[in-house]
Amino acid sequence: MQEIFHRNIKESVSAERLESYCKDGADECTTFARYLWNMAVCESLYSPLQIAEIALRNAIHNALSIRFNSSQWYDFAPLQPYAKDEIAQAKKRILQKKGAFSPGDIVAELQFGFWTSLLGKVYNNSPIPAAILKHAVKNCHKSEKNISAQKQRWDMIRELRNRVFHHERIIHWKDLKQQHEHLLFAIKWISNDLYDLTIVLDRFSATYDSGIIIWKDKIRYHWPKTEGAGK
């Protein structure tokens, strides 16, 4: 690998970001290959993660609209104070941007963490969990049809989503293939058709299974070692 290329890329990406890819003493080529492979793997997870996030929030919105007989259920449901504050802040942001808001605007504005928080134990004595289990994740297996199992699964998805969207390293996760499988099943819980669409778009397995070899080859081909380097 060319020394100039290595130095310039390291400066642009930052040594701190690249450090997690060479803690085992990997050489420069392996380090950059891991970085590129990680980027490709994260990209391959973008579509299923995006689909899962959008599907969950719309499924919960529809479920609670049915339970509270209103698409503005967030104004009537027994939400925790922090959840009410998030809704108030969402309304404020939308009003500043558009001057008015619809239920759909509110749903889109709320963060993924808001929706997964509705699966928490704090709502066990409210009608919210039953509505979600009945209407939002209606396709899930009987063994998964409890709110604690749903909370655990969606928290795992949210953690993966945050790592991917913040460009952090994930290729070292030993259960990454299992997490991908769980992500697909979570989408299927909500909609079989959406699951089929996700499968068509999904490129994770091919990207992950290819490993870093193809990335090493790209680096060696495009940026070969400078003649005489290392002598």
Secondary structure as UniProt FT lines:
FT   HELIX           3..13
FT   HELIX           15..19
FT   TURN            20..21
FT   TURN            23..24
FT   HELIX           28..67
FT   TURN            68..69
FT   TURN            71..72
FT   HELIX           73..75
FT   HELIX           81..98
FT   HELIX           103..109
FT   HELIX           112..117
FT   TURN            118..119
FT   HELIX           121..123
FT   TURN            124..125
FT   HELIX           128..131
FT   HELIX           132..136
FT   TURN            138..139
FT   HELIX           142..144
FT   HELIX           147..165
FT   TURN            166..167
FT   TURN            171..172
FT   TURN            174..175
FT   HELIX           176..190
FT   HELIX           192..201
FT   HELIX           204..209
FT   HELIX           213..222
FT   TURN            227..230
//
